[in-house]
Amino acid sequence: MAGIGPITQDWEPVVIRKKAPNAAAKKDEKAVNAARRAGADIETIRKATAGTNKAASSSTSLNTRKLDDETENLAHDRVPTELKKAIMQARMDKKLTQSQLAQLINEKPQIIQEYESGKAIPNQQIIGKLERALGVKLRGKK
């Protein structure tokens, strides 16, 4: 560092100011009490639903009533008895296990099990694969 030149310092004053109070600071209890002591006008406005839970309960009552009045029983379609029996019979005629049939149609053995037990939701793509693999017609009129 020696030989670079004389070192000088900047002695100009630096002024640091506080920020003006934001909206939240103006509303806090200390600021309101200070304004009261100073004799300033203070405006107080009560919100319509302040301190209550009216807004949450009133808007849902209409929807709740609609749900209570709803009597329709919603359930997914299941594999019909005729279809599950036809799948089982065709698989037995070809002397295939559920696992072998599943492998033929590139599905999991669980899918075949669900179709044969009637728990599966019918999927036309899978039924089409079963028809091709088993060589029988499973959909439509016989």
Residue pairs with C-beta under 8 A, 6 or more apart in sequence:
21 31
25 31
32 42
35 42
36 42
49 55
76 121
77 121
77 122
78 118
78 119
78 120
78 121
78 122
79 114
79 115
79 118
79 119
79 120
79 121
79 122
80 118
80 122
81 118
83 115
83 122
83 127
83 138
84 115
84 116
84 117
84 118
86 136
86 138
87 112
87 115
87 116
87 130
87 134
87 138
88 116
90 130
90 134
90 135
90 136
90 138
91 98
91 101
91 112
91 116
91 134
94 101
94 134
94 135
96 104
98 109
98 112
98 113
98 116
99 109
99 112
101 112
101 130
101 133
101 134
102 108
102 109
102 110
102 111
102 112
104 133
105 126
105 129
105 130
105 132
105 133
106 129
107 126
107 129
111 120
111 126
114 120
115 126
115 130
124 139
127 138
127 139
130 138
131 137
131 138
131 139
